[in-house]
Amino acid sequence: MTAPTSPSEGGRDCERGICTRSPRPPGGSQADMDARKEGLPRNPHFSAQPRLGTLSPFLLSCAAYFLLWIPADPPSWVGALVKCLPVLCLVGLLRACPGGAYSSLLQVALLFSALGDVFLIWPHAFLYGVLAFAMAQLLYVWAFGFRPLQPGLLLPVILASLLFYGLLLLHLPPDMVLPLTAYTLALSTMLWRGLARGGSARWGALLFTISDTMLSWDTFIRPLAHARLLVMATYYAAQFFITLSNFQSPRLKTN
């Protein structure tokens, strides 16, 4: 992994871990200064990118979860550790790459997600898991910010959320209505802001929403074939893409 660029070093053209300095106006461009205020990389094209070696713990822990998990096994602390370990590896990846406020918010959101993973292992702690993930969604909203606002994205998010939640509401126990309504609002807001931010945050927000939608359908409406595999695969992918957004500028739009 290449070393982060300090304000005094100017821009760098990084390729294969070898950085050469290039001249840069004092203070950088307006976009660079805005990015610094938001705790983001100053130049998305030259920011340090995670290499395969730094991603190995996350990839191996994901493989361990899918290889070791036995659906019939009773809940256990070992199972909880195996389940949340990939997310904790993403926290470690962010900590290994010096970042600003954005990175810090992602790390705290990932820790709340890991806590939610642990709670959801035990059915009686389901609401605690919902609360932990609601906190994670709000932290992601805070990290993604509201610039650019992109109000045009809000209408389709609202329509899709209302359609699915209207169906889900018909199957919810009374004590689940209020907490899941609050969580749906937090998740929908995160989806809107992730789409507005663009880059890998867009795909992370979409996959997170798909994962939670499948989980809700399987839990409250009708069992899905291979539900656990589908839910966890999209969930881990979502957290991975959101983590990668730490190495991109919100102004870098990718397809």
N, C-alpha and C positions, 0 to 999 in steps of 0.2 A: 504494500500500500504506500502510495506516495505521501510525503509529509504535507500537512496543510500549509497553505500560503498565508504568511503573516502580512499585515498591512504595509510593512516597510519593504517587502521583498518585490512587490510588483507582480505582474502577470507571469504565468509560466505555461510553457507548452509542454505538456506531459505526454509521453508515449513510451509504453513498456517500462514504466517505472523510472525513466530517465527524464529529468526536468531541466529545461534550459530557460533562462530568464529572457524576457522580452521587455522593451521599454514600455512604460505605462505612465499616464499623467498622474501627478500627485493627487491622492484621494480617490482616483478611479472615476468611472462614469457614474451618472445619476443612478442607473440600475444597480451598480455595485454598492453605492452608498445605501440605497433602499434595502438591498439584500442584507447588508451588515446590520441594519437596524432590526431586521426580522430574524437575525441569527441564522441566515442562510449562506451557502457558499457564494462568494462574490462573482464567480464566473462559472456557470454550469458546464461549459465545455472543458474547463481545466480543473474541475474539482476532483478530489481524490475519490476513486471508485473502488468498491470492495472487489477483491480478487477471489478466485475460486478457493484458495487456501483459507481465507477468512470466512468464507461461507460454509466450509466443511462441517463445523460443529452443528450448524442449523440443519444442513442436509442429512447428516448422519443421525441426528436426533429425530428428525421426521421419519427416516427409514426405520429407526428402532421402534417408534410408536406403532407404525403400521405392521411391523413384523412381530412384535411382542404382544400386541393387544389381542386379548381373547374376549369376545363379547360376553361370554357366559360367566366370566370371572366376577366375583363380588367386588364392590368398591374397596380400594386400599390406598394407603399413602404411597406405595410403590407405583401403582397405576397413575395416581395424581402427578407424581414427579415425572414419569415418562410422558404424560400428556402435556404438561406445561413446559417441559425442557426446551422444545424448539423456540418458544416465545422468549424464554430466558436467554437463549443463545443470541437472539436478535438484539436483546438489551446489551449483551456483551459486545456485539458488533458495533453498536452505536457508541458505547463507552470507549472502545478502542480507537474511534475516529473522532478527534476533538471537534466539537460543534458548538453552536450557540443555543439560543432559547428553543428553537425548533427541535433540535435533537433532544434536549432535556424533556420537552413535552412528550415527544414520542416514547422516550424511555419510561416515563411515569405511566403513560397509557398502556404500554406493553406489560408493565408490572401489574396494573389493575386487570388486564386481560388474563395474565397467568393466574391471578387470584381467582378470577371468575372460572377459569378452567378447573381449578381445584374444587371449588364449591359445587360445580355441576356434576362432579363425580358422584356426589351423594344426593339422591332425590329430595331429601328433607331440607337441603340447603339451596334449593333451586332459586328462591327469591334473593338470597345473598349473592348468587352468581349473576342474576339479572342486575342487581345494584352495582356490582363490580364492573360489569361490562357497560352499564350506562355511564359510569364515571370515565371509562376508557373512551367511549364515543364523544363525550363532552370535551375531553382533553384533545382528541383528534380534531374536533371542530375548532378549538382554541388554536391548535397548531396550524391548521390549514388557513385560518383567518378568513376575512371577508373582503379581501381585495385580490382579484376583481370580484365584484358582487355577483355578476351573471344571474340576474333575476329570471331570465328566460329558462334556465334549467330548473327553477323551483316548481313550475307548474307540472311538468311530467313526473317529477319526484312525488309531489303531493297526490296526484291522481293514482299513480301506481301504489303508493302506500295506503291510500284510502280503500282501494279495491281489495287489496290483500287483507288489510286489517279488518275490513267489514266482514269478510268471510271468516277470518280467524275468531272474531268476536262471538260468532254463533256457537263456537265450540269451547270457549274459555270458561273455567270455573269462576264463580263470582269473585273469589279472593285474588284472582290473577288479573282481573280487568284493569284496575288502576295501575299496578306496576308495569304491566306490559304495554299499556297505552303510553306511559311516560317513556318507556324504553323505545317504543316505535318512533316517538317524536325525536329522541336523541339520535337514533340510527338514521332516520330520514334526513335530519339536518347534517349529519356527518356525510351522507351520500351526496347531498347537494354541494357541500363545501369541497369534498374530494373531487367531484366532477369539475367544479369551477377551477380548482387548482391545476388540474391537468397532470400530464406526465404519469409516472407510476402510481401516484396517489389516486388518480382516477380509477385505475384498474383495481387497486387495493380496496377502495370504497365500494366498487361494484361487486367484487368477490365476497367482501364481508357481508353485504346485504343479501347476496344469493345464499351464502352459508346460513345466515340466521333465518332466512325464509324457509329453507329446507328443514332446518331444525324445528321451527315452529309447526310446519306442516306435519312432520313426523311425530312430534310430541302431542299435538292437540287435535289434528284433523284426521289424518290417516297414515298408517305406517308406510314408509318408503323402502323400496328394495335397496339394500346397500347404503342405508341412510348414514350410518356412522362414517363410512369411508368417504362418501360425497361431502358430508358436512365438514369433516376435519381436513380433507384435502383442499377444499376451497377456503377454509379458514386459515390454514397455514400459508397458503398462497397469498391471501389478502394481507396478512401481517407482513409477509416478505416484501410485497410491493409497496406497502406504506413505509416500511423501513427504508427501502431504496429511494424513496422521495427525499430523504435527508440529503442525498447527493445530487439533487437536481434543484434548479431554480423554478419557482412557480410560473415563471414566464417562458420556460422551455416547454413547448407543446410538442408532444410526440404522438404518433398514431398507434 
